[in-house]
Amino acid sequence: MMLRYALQSIRHRRGAFLGSLIALMCAAALITACGTLLETGLRGRIAPERYAAAPLVISADQNVHQTTVEKKKGRTRVKHKAKPVAERAWLPESTLRTVRALPGVKAATPELTFMAVALLPNGPSKTPSTTSTTSTTSTSSTSSPWNASGAAEMADTARTEGAAGVSNVSGASLGARGRSAARGAKVTNTVDASRRADSPPELRPDTASTSYGHSWDSASLTPFKLTQGRAPVAPTDLVIDQALATRAHVGLGARLTVQSTQSSRTYTITGIAAPGAGGRLNQQTSLFFSTAEAARLAARPGQVAAIGVTPETGTNQAQLAAALRKALAGSSAQVSMGEARGPVEFLDAAGARVKLISLGGAIGGTALLVALLVVVGTFALSIQQRHRELALLRAIAATPRQMRRLISREALIVGAVAGVLGSLAGLPLGAWLHGRFVEMGAIPATLERAVSVFPMAAAVAATLLAAWGASRISARRISRIRPAEAMAEASVERHPARGRIIVGLVVLTAGAVLVAVLSALRTEASSTPLTFLSVVILSVAVALLGPVVVRAAAVLLSGPLGVSGPGGRLATANLRGNAARMAAAATPLALLIGMTCTVLFVQPTLGDAARAQTRDGIRADWVLAAQGPGVPDEAARRVRALPGVTAATEIVHSTVRVGLDKYAAQGVTPGGLAQTWNPDVTSGSIERFSTDNATEARSAAVSQLAADQLGLHPGSRLSLTLGDGTPATLTVAAVYARGLGFGDITLPHDLLARHMDNPLASAVLVSLDQSGPSVTHSELVSSVREFPGISVLTRSSADGIQADKQQSNAEVNYLAMGLVLAFTAIAVVNTLAMSVSERVREFAMLRLAGATRRQVLRMLRAEALAVLLIAAVLGSGISLAVLTAFSIGMTGSAAPTVVPLGYATVVGVAALLALGATAVPGRIALKPRPVEVATVRQ
């Protein structure tokens, strides 16, 4: 029976349920989109390309392992954990002999994979004074505040990207996984300014896809076959894939400059190759060198990146794989077959799984919390508008249980329809979101999107649960009051229940505790998720305490509103008499303002602090930067040899693990380091770091944060795992305060670079002798002229490039939270429109009492502005409290960065939403003749 009543109620009061339907539908779409990201992280396919013709692939273990033994209550528990390393781990060459000696192995082909990027001439439209602008992904350092570790796994921003202050000066970086596209940095008025008009064309890195170098001996792993020319034999011979030849418009005999792990070199194209059966590699570019040249460029003597195994005819692959695992037991070698070969080939895609899982979970979780808050408010407003009808049911003896069942069934019907429609809309939204993340470099294209019915089913289930929960919360009061009181309460709004106020105070206290905890957190991975959770929890407190806050605000606003005339006085009366309705409209608006301000100003707060530390800590007079993969060692040596140059500090960046904990690390040239770098040493000395590393005594410098977390001090031994899984132990020589600008761990340049996929320096800091004749800018430019893409920048220019890169990383965060904010904005419009559209009878009575149409509209505008002011104060207060706590924890300062124009834009957009969502339905509600409306039965 209740189901029939629920259907009739929805059919006859469609307007009252439309707002709830829209809110739930948007929530379902957002949850479905996030669910597809989550599923892609869990089940997304990573198809092999280079290793397509190798049935079995042997590679090194890409993880750091830790085993702990716990004894509790007489029981022993062994826990094993593993975390991925940042760079490619390599196998000892002796593994090849073991594999070839195994019965059933027809061929074992060693693979060398290293950075190799073709440098192509700029197009004819490029002027000599302007370089091109390109972008890339650096999987070792790119991340997003949606880390948690979800969002923070994706965004180690200031500590990883900002390490060494000018870490992002380089135009491109292969990062931890060997990616080789250019970073989005504009490098102008540098080398180009001094170029002569008759100079050779400027070269730019080929960024169409990730580019790798290999030995031609391993071409059979794809298999690549020559379509033109011959295999490389001499050190200057080169074979390129067909896609690059077409893209670069080059053929046999052409000269092509390649930037690899060494200085750039020009090769002669002796052959063009393509995968068998006329295929092509979709996710990478392949350059093939002679055996000796590939070994020189890989710079890994006695090691191989992987081994492709071809079984003998008739040999069972699974059995051979088991035999290989047994033969290689005790080593770091792992055997992969089938689709498991893809993660071996595309290490960045394998690492992106964790990031996607975290990102999808973080966005989806936040969206679900916001949806629940918004939907509860929408249902509460819907029930309030039907209060008279529901009160009548109570007056004719409907039991509390019947009332709850009726309202729950209404909610479930609306939730089911909204869930189905929203989940269908969420599939294209998820595809768009995945595409945008790929374009922005947050996730690699090699991780294919997975789509199934599970995200849709989860969205429908979550929508039904949210609708049912919202209805139960909203129906508590109307179902519990006595029948005799129901009609009286339907006419006059009563004060909020005591229980609601108590719960609101408890939630407010919980929010305050979260803010206090946030102020003590010093890592982005832990603080980012708590930041947005704090905003949501404090918004819940606002929703619960909203009627009390609105009544208090009405007292304060009565004076200013009274001056504005009859409309203002009517608005004041409505604020006092309909506080619950006004609070329902103010809550999503406060959430929108608070969440948007927090999203917009978290990154500037962190970035400004990091740049300030960078500016104060760099003593260099000039900075060498590269538009391509990096600055070669030879360029730094050339500059270092110039008269008047006292120090040239090369900087590289990677990620190391201490135990299983990940830390951003930088490698710096020890010689003359104190002349180019001042990290604000609090104990120990940089001079000791330089002296130790000039000898065999290896030492490190650590940030104060790392020292506190790891219990280190000068003289302590620091055991860590380098990016490629190699263990190292060093002595701590110094502890410094500027960790936000310079990273957590500083190591000798040679030690870190030897274990990186891209050993080229991201920047070189150059200091000049101030006491004698100093080298000029033009002399510096001339010394590096033969190195393509190398620029000489001032410190301020380098800082600006770092700001550009941090802004590009922030775009990932803005996109991630932008969907939640868009949903909140829809909820704002939806709630305000609902609150106005059901007041048709009230407006008619006002007009019959003598109010003009214009006066009613003025009243609505005054109400909207009052609600906006209340929401702006509450939302801004929430955001300011959370941002201040975040700033204290991450930067040590209680002064978060707030961009005035950005804040004004947020409030301005909120004002447009509030006024528009009030004016449009208000004008529609005023169209019927007042007499007709007043005589219509309710």
PAGU-623089 format. One record per residue (C-alpha): x negated, y negated, z; residue in one letter. Coordinates in steps of 0.2 Angstrom, whole numbers, plus 5000, padded with zeros to 4 digits. Last residue first. Layout:
N
XYZA...
***
This chain:
938
501748854994Q503448804985R503248664973V504148504978T502548414982A501748464965V503148394955E503248234965V501448204963P501448214944R500048334938P498448264932K497648234950L496948414952A496048394935I495248234940R494648314956G494048474947P492848354937V492448234951A491848354964T490748474954A490048324946G489648224962L488848374970A487848434955L487248254951L486748234969A485848394970A484948344954V484448174962G483948264978V482748374969V482148234957T481748124972A480748264980Y479748284964G479448104962L478848084980P477648234979V477548314996V475848385001T475948465018P475248365033A475048465049A473248515044S472348675047G472448725029T473348895029M474148905046G474448715048I475048695030S476348835032F477048765048A477148595040T478048675025L479248765035V479748615046A479848505031L480848625021S482148645035I482248455038G482448425019S483848545018G484748475034L484548295029V484948325011A486448435016A487148295027I486848165014L487648265000L489148305011V489348115014A489048084996L490348214991A491648145004E491347964998A491648024980R493248114984L493847964993M493447854978R494447984968L495947964979V495847774979Q495747784959R497347884958R498247764970T498647794988A500447754992G501147895003A501647984987L499847974981R499248044997L500548184997M499948234979A498148234984F498548354998E499548464987R498148474974V496848514987R496448694981E495348624967S494248524978V493548654989S493348784975M492448654964A491248624979L490948804981T490648844963N489548694960V488448744975V488448924970A487848884953I486448784961A486048934972T485949054957F484848934948A483748924964L483649114964V483149114946L481848974948G481049074962M480149184950A479949054937L479248924949Y478049064956N477349104939V477248924935E476048904950A474749004941N474748874927S474648734940Q473148814948Q472348824930K472648634927D472048584944A470448684941Q470248584925I470448424934G469048474947D467848504932A468248334925S467848254942S466248344944R465648284927T465648404913L464348484901V465148604889S464748774882I465848834868G464548914857P462748924865F461548844853E461948674860R461448724878V459848614879S460548474868S461948444880V460848434895L459748314885E461248214880S461748204899H460048134904T458748224914V458148114928S456548024930P456048034949G456748034966S458548084961Q457948254955D459548324947L460848454952S461748574940V463148684945L463448824933V465248884930A466249044926S464549134925A464449284913L464549454922P466249504914N466549684919D465749654936M464549764946H462949684940R463649514943A463949534961L462149584965L461349454953D462349314960H461949344978P463549354989L464849234996T466349305005I467949215009D468249094994G467548924991F468948794993G469948885006L468448945014G467748775018R467248815036A465648915034Y464849065042V462949095037A461649235035A462749385037V461649535033T462149645019L462749825016T463349874999A464550014992P464850024973T466750034969G466649934953D467149774962G465949794977L466349894992T465849815009L464749835024S464349675033L462949685046R462949545059S461449425060G462549265059P464249305066H465649435061L467149495070G468049555054L469549445055Q468649295063D467149305051A468349315036A469349165042L467749065046Q467149095028S465749215025V463949205019A462949355013A461149425015S460049545005R458249565011A457349614996E456649434994T457349274986A459049334994N458349315011D457749135008T459349075000S460449145013F459249075026R459348905018E461248915019I461148915038S461849005053G463448935061S464748815056T464148785038V465148655029D465248745012P463948625005N463348674987W462148604974T460648554983Q460848694997A460848824983L459048784977G458748964973G460149084979P461149094963T462949114968V464149264968G465949234973Q467049344983A468949344986A469349474999Y470349634999K470549745015D470349925013L468749935022G467949775017V468549764999R467749654986V468549544973T467649454959S466949284954H465349224946V464449064950I462749014943E461748874952T460548764943A459348674954A458048534954T458348484936V457148334932G456148424919P457248554910L456848744915A458448764925R459448704910V458748844899R458948974912R460748924914A461048944895A460049114896E461149184910D462749164898P464149044903V465849114902G467149204892P467549064880G467848874884Q466348874895A465848764909A464148684914L464448564929V463448404932W462848304947D463048454959A463448414978R465048514978I465748534996G466748374998D467648394981R467948584984T468648555001Q469848424994A470248544979R470748684991A471748565002A472648494987D472948674980G473748734996L474948594999T475248584980P475748764979Q476948764994V477748594987F478948654974L479548814981V479848734998T480748584990C481848704980T482248814995M482748665006G483748574993I484648724987L484948795005L485648625010A486848624995L487348804999P487848745016T488648575013A490148645004A490548775017A490248635030A491548525022M492848665023R492448695041A492448515046A494148485039N494848365052G493248265056R492548265038L494348235031N494548085043A492948015037T493348035019A495047945022L494047805030R492947795015G494347795003G495247655012P493747535011G491847555010S491547485027V492347635035G491047745027L489647655034P490447655052G491147835052S489447905046L488747945064L490448015070V490648115054A488848185056A489348255073A490848335065R489848405051V488548475063V489848565073V490648635057P488948695050G488348785065L488548955057L488048895040A486548795047V485948945056A486049045040V485048905032S483748925045L483649115041I483449075022V482048945024V481149065036S481249205024L480449085011F478949055021T478849225028L478549295011P477149175008T476249185025S475649365024S474849375007A474349185008E473249225023T473049115039R474649145049L474749055065A475948915058S477049055051L477349125068V478048965075A479148945059V479749125062L480149085081V481148925075A482149035063G482549155077A483049015088T484248955075L484949125073V485249135091V486048965091L487149015076G487649175086V488149075101I489148945090I490049085081R490449175097G491249015104R492449005089A492348845079P493548715083H495348725076R495948665059E497848625060V499148695049S498648875048A498248875067E500048845071A500648975060M499449105067A499649065085E501249165088A500449315078P499049325090R497249285083I496149435078R496449455060S496249275055I494649255065R493749415059R494249395041A492649295036S491449425043I492349575036R492549495019S490749445018A490249625022G491349705009W490849574996A488949605000A489149795000L490149794984L488749684976T487349784983A488249944976A488449864959V486649794958A486049964963A487050054949A486349924937M484549944943P484850134941F485550144924V483950144915S482650024908V480750034909A479749894902R478049944895E476449904904L475249864890T475949684889A475049644904P475849554919I475649384926A474949324910G476149184907M476849274891E476949434900V477949354914F479049274901R479449434893G479849524909H481049384913L481849384896W482149574897A482849554915G484049424909L484549534895P484949674908L485649564921G487249524910A487749704911L487449704930S488449544932G490049614923L489949774933V489649694949G490849554947A492249684943V491749794958A491549644970G493249574966V494049744969I493049764985L493449594991A495349614989E495149784997R494249705012S495549575014I496949695014L496049815026R495649675038R497449615038M498049795041Q496849825055R497449665063P499249715062T500549635051A501949585062A502849455052I501849315060A500249405055R500849405037L501249215038L499549185045A498849265029L499849145018E499448995028R497549035029H497449055010R496248905008Q495348965023Q495149145016I494449075000S493248955010L492649105021A492449205005F491349074997T490349055013G490049235015V489649244996V488249104998V487449185013L487549365005L486849294989A485449204997V484949365006L485149464990L484149344980A482749344993T482649534992G482749534973G481349404972I480249494984A480649674978G480349624960G478749544964L478049684975S478549814963I477849714949L476149684958K475949864962V476249914944R475049774938A473549874944G473950014932A474149884918A472549794922D471649964921L472249994903F471250144897E471350254913V473150194916P473550264898G472750434901R474050484913A475250484898E474550664893G472950714902M471850634916S470350714925V469550614939Q467650594942A467050524959S466150684963S466450824976G467450924963A466850904946L466851084941A468451114950K469250964941R468651024924L469351194927A471051124931A470951014916A470451174905L471951264912Q473151124908A472451104891Q472651284886N471251334874T471851394857G470551294847T469251224859E469651074870P469250894865T468650794880V468450604880G467250544893I467450374902A466450214906A464750294905V463250274916Q461350304916G460950124911P462450004913R462049854903A463649874892A462749754879L461149854879R462050024878A463149954864A461649894854E460750064855A462250164849T462650044835S464149924838F466049944837F467249794840L469049844845S470449724848T471849764860Q473649794864Q474449844847N473049954841L473449994823R474050144813G473650194795G473650374798A472050364808G471650204817P470750074807A468950034802A468049894793I466249914790G464549824789T465049664797I463349574800T463149514818Y462849344826T462449344845R463149264860S462149284876S462449434886Q464049514892T464849484875S465149334864Q465149394846V464749284831T465249354814L464349354798R465149424783A464449564773G466049664772L467549554775G468249414785V469949324785H469849314804A471649384807R471449514793T469749574799A470349574817L471849684812A470749804802Q469549844816D467749774817I466149874813V464549774817L462749794812D461449674821T460649814831P460449924816A461550074813V463350024812P464450144801A464850104783R465950004772G467750004770Q469250104777T468150184791L469050294803K469550254821F470250404830P470750354844T469350454853L468350474836S467750294837A466650354852S464950364843D465350184836W464850124853S466150004860H466649824863G468249764870Y469549624865S471149584873T472349514861S472549364849A471249264859T469849254847D468649144856P468248974848R466848914837L466448734831E466048714813P464248684809P463648514812S463848384798D464848264808A463548264822R464148334838R463848224853S465648204858A465948394856D464748434870V465748344882T467148224880N468448364880T468748534889V470548574890K470748734901A472048874898G470849014901R470249094885A470549284882A469449424887S470149544899R468849654907G469849714922R469249604936A469249444926G468849444908L468649254909S469049104899A468848924898G467748924913S468148784925V469248904935N467848944948S467548764951V467948764969G466848904974A468449014976A469948924969G470649074959E470349194974T470649084989R471748964982A472849074971T472849254979D474349254969A475049414962M474649514977E475349364986A477049394978A477149564982G475949584995S477149484999A476549404984N477849294978W476549164981P475849214964S474249294959S472849284946T471149334953S470649504947S471949514934T471249364924S472549324911T472349204897T472649044889S472048934875T471748754871T470648704856S469248584857T469348404852T467948294846S467548384830P469348374824T470448534822K471548534807S470248644798P470448784810G469148814823N467848944818P467949114826L467049184841L467349374842A467449434860V466549584867A466749634885M466249814889F466849994886T465650134883L466350304880E465550474880P466250604869T466450784876A466750914862A467351094860K467551124879V468251294882G466851354893P466051214903L464251154899A464851004890R465750944906V464250964917T463150874904R464250724903L464450704922T462550674921S462950504914E463550444931P465350384929L465850194930W467150104940A468049964931R468249804941E469449754955A469549914966V471149994969P471750044987K471850214995A472550285011K472350445020H473150485037K472650635047V473850665062R473250765077T474550815090R474250825109G475350675112K474450575100K472850595091K472550495076E471250535062V470950405049T470450425031T469950285020Q469850285001H469350144989V470150174972N469650174953Q469050354953D467850374938A468550434922S468750594912I469950594898V470850754891L471850764875P470750634867A471550574850A472550434859A471150374869Y471050204861R472850184862E473550264878P475350224883A475650144900I477550184903R478450094917G479150204930R478850124947L478249944941G479549944927T480850004940E480449854951L480549734936L482149814931T482849794948G482449614948C483549584933A484949694941T484849594957I484949434947L486449494937A487349564952A487049394962A487749294947C489349414947M489549394966L489549204965A490749204950I491949324957L491949234974S492349074965G493749154955L494549224970F495549074975A495949024957G496649194953R497949184967R499449274959H498449414952R497249434967I498649444979S499549574968Q498049674967L497749664986A499549704990Y499449864979R497849914988L498649885005M500050005000M
***
